[in-house]
């Protein structure tokens, strides 16, 4: 069965780099690997041979058995609509301005699209391992909440208000909008809009059964996946990582591993004497520089220890390198210089 | 910059957006201003920089002259309804909130207008010298800034359209500005430039400042002859990161405001106080 590693965490902590680096390493170990990414930095995309965004995985040049795909949300949504809605409703939806705005801007829609793509790849049987770099707007638990969120949107809380519980269809609409509460909403939005929305929601509702079944598949894939959390020792991403433990739905596996990125060497903190035989001025600069970096080392290690002790989770550490990796050699070197990833077992299918 | 009535702070996740917001707010208070700081998406960051556990929807005084609050979607909707619509007493508030909540969740732009509406009312209320907002991250901020336009396109009439136009007007005024925080690395810089270019076209809000955060200083020392060990490694690391930062710094606008890297800061309140010091020289 295809294994799935979900790399989650706040934006800006290096999720995409870590996902790519793990993919390169696993492929070099002989696994057939797909890295599904969302919005990589230009140079990282180049390194993976990703010229344009495309939901079709392409082979990474110079790494055998490694493929990468970059999520195209618009195309993914078009496919989702055609898959789940009857043909006439699908045509109307794809040109509907509400739908376009939801598909482009609703964070749960982006995360849900990533989830459907993930499910397709996992079920294809083409890979031993699929690594998912979760969408930035839905870094933490939002990614896992997306199937339910989309089901609710498509199922239409608003539509239920508009048509009543029995889903009687278009005709009931006009009776219901005569209710006082809708007159108030009408005053806010202008009369014809509520009807236009109701029409749109009825089309959207036609996707419900297909989408609900698929959402259940995606949630099943989640429950069998290995989520890992990427973070740095900075307060903002750590708060996001905390939320991952406090707010994750119980049906999902608890993360096994937290990956701290940009880790500085512990040795810097052990108050070493400055080397002898140097100019006093040079010695002074070097001493002062090491002193301030060792403050940083201690701050980092305090943050790491507190997090790991609190959440009883495995720890992997990725060193802080001056310029981020931009080719497969550097990606592979990054994991070689890291520790803790043996807990993930990137060697056996 | 601190003379404006409204400052909206944005930046890619993890660049220190909340810290910069808190630092600017503290500096404005030191200048005798009455300040309201608002956490727009997640009040957690702002709360920690002010040394409080959490922020509520009602402004609370966290320092003399400095008030802080976080936007809570439900409360914002209820307040919006109260302010905007004469609701007949026959309709239970809860029913109306439920229905309008569903509208907000479904119609693009409405959620954003309700959210960004709150800081704007506070500006209109003229209770504060400065309203400063720890805003949406860079990737989402344009959907808030453009929300009034989205509404104008999708909503043919009605009060919300009228109000969206007033919000848009307030954002374009000289007394409103956006502060964009970046760190000198590829994605934060590239995304900042993309957003600047987008803002350039329609100019929905002026850009007051671009902040380049966490800059290392140049380590001026000759490393020739320094034996291997922690001292050499730390110096080499420092220089490597510095060089990479300089590359991306050059790409940012030349008048970007530089903030130095703060070593070994343990608490978010320490960070905010240090940034407030750094803003001492702001005009």
Interface residues (C-beta under 8 A of the other chain):
Chain A: X10 X11 X12 X13 X41 X42 X43 X97 X98 X101 X102 X105 X106 X107 X136 X137 X139 X153 X156 X157 X158 X161 X180 X181 X182 X184 X185 X186 X187 X188 X189 X190 X191 X192 X193 X197 X201 X232 X234 X235 X236 X237 X239 X264 X265 X267 X268 X270 X272 X274 X275 X278 X281 X282 X285 X286 X287 X289 X290 X292 X293 X294 X295 X296 X298 X299 X302 X320 X321 X322 X323 X324
Chain B: X12 X13 X14 X15 X16 X18 X44 X45 X48 X84 X85 X87 X88 X90 X91 X95 X96 X98 X99 X100 X102 X103 X105 X106 X107 X108 X109 X137 X139 X140 X143 X150 X153 X154 X155 X156 X157 X158 X159 X160 X161 X185 X186 X187 X188 X190 X219 X220 X221 X222 X225 X226 X227 X229 X230 X231 X232 X233 X234 X235 X237 X238 X239 X240 X241 X243 X244 X263 X264 X265 X266 X268
